[in-house]
Amino acid sequence: MTKAWVKAKGIQISPNGEETVELITEAELFKNRGNYYIVYKSGVDTIITLKIERDRVVVFSSGKYNSKLVFERDKKNVSPYITSDGVFDLGVIGKKMYIDLQSTGGEIDLRYHLILNDSYISTNELKLTIREVN
């Protein structure tokens, strides 16, 4: 396992406008069975795990509410999304996917649409920069 810094920049464009969120956190980066994994804490009790495959990214959130989002270019993936308000069907339609990741770091760039219970919510971009901690 490699300690790494992850810089995440998310942009959400919805009918209500545009919002940008940035996060820098320490994570663990490792490779298992040909796939890379990035694991980090989000808040007090939530663990985020990204499984990076050759042409797919799966994001698992585990804690009080568990979720799974699957990103694949030109495909729609729907997963149950559990919140304090109930369970919703959250769809991800991948539009762009760039993955350049090695054991010392790299970059991931995703562009996708979010669909909640068959209704369009937003177009999103997620850019991750991963660098080994020296």
N, C-alpha and C positions, 0 to 999 in steps of 0.2 A: 504494500500500500504506500502511496505517495501522498504527502500533505500538499495541498494546493490551495491557491486563492482563486475564487470564482467571482467574476464580476458579471452581474446579470443586468441587462437593460431591457425593460419591457415597455412597449408602446401599444396603447389600446386606442383604436379609432372607432367611435360609435356615433350614432345619430346625435348624441349629447355633446360631442366634441372629442378632443384628443387628450390623453393622459399618459404621462411618462413616469415610470418607477425605476429606480436603480438600487442595486444591492451589491455589497461586497462582503463575502464571508469566507471563512476557512472551511475546507472540505477535504474529504478523502477521495482519491482517484485510484482506481485499480482496474485490472483486466481479468476477466474470468470467462473461459470458454469462447474466446474470440470477441467478446463484447466488453466495452468500457462501462464503468459505473462511477458515478459521482454521488457522494452522500454528504449531506450537511444538515445541521439543525436549523429550523425556522421557528423562532419563538421558544417558549419554555418546553413545550411537550410535543413538538411535531418534527418528524424526520422526513426529509425529502430525498428520494433516491431517483436518479436519472439513469436509465439503462440505454446506452447508446449503441445501436446496431449499425450495420453498413448503410441502411436506407430507412431507418426508423428510430424514433426516440420515444421511450415510454417514461412517464413521470409518475412515480408513486409517492403519495403523501400518507404518512401513517402517524397517528396520534389520536386525539379525541374523535376526529372524523377522518376516515380513510377514503382515498380517492385514487383513481388511475386515469391518466390521459395519454392517448396514443397519437403520435404525430407521424403521418406518412404522406408523402407528396401525392396529390391528386386522388386522395382517398378520404372518405368520411368514416370516422370511428366514433361510436357512441358508447359512453360509459355512465353508470350511475354516479351521481355526484351528491354526497351526503353533507347536509348542513344542519344547523340548529332549526331551520325552517322546514326541513323535510328532505326527501330524496327527489332529485331531478335527473332527467336524461340530458347529459351534456355532450354535444357533438363537436368534434374537431375536424375541420376540413383543411388538410394541408395544401398550401399553395406554393411554398418555396422551402427547400431544405438544403442547407450546406453544412457538411460535417467534415472537419479536419482536426482529428484528435489523435494524439500519441500518448505514451506513458508519462511524458513530461508536461503535457498541456496541449492547448490548441483552441479552436473556435467552433462554435455551433451557431447557426443563424436560421431561424424558423420564421415563416410568415404563414398565418392561418386564420380561418374564420371560426368564430365560436357560435354554436347554435344551442339554445336552451329550450328543451321541449318543442323542437321543430320550429322555433322562432329565431331569426338572426339577431345576435347580440352585438357583435363587433368584429372588426378585422384587427389582428394583433401581430406584432413582431416581437420576437425574443432573441436577443443576441447575448451569447455567453462567451466570455473569454476566460480560459482556464490556464493558470501558470503554476508551476511547481514552486513550493516554498523553499527558499534557499537558506 
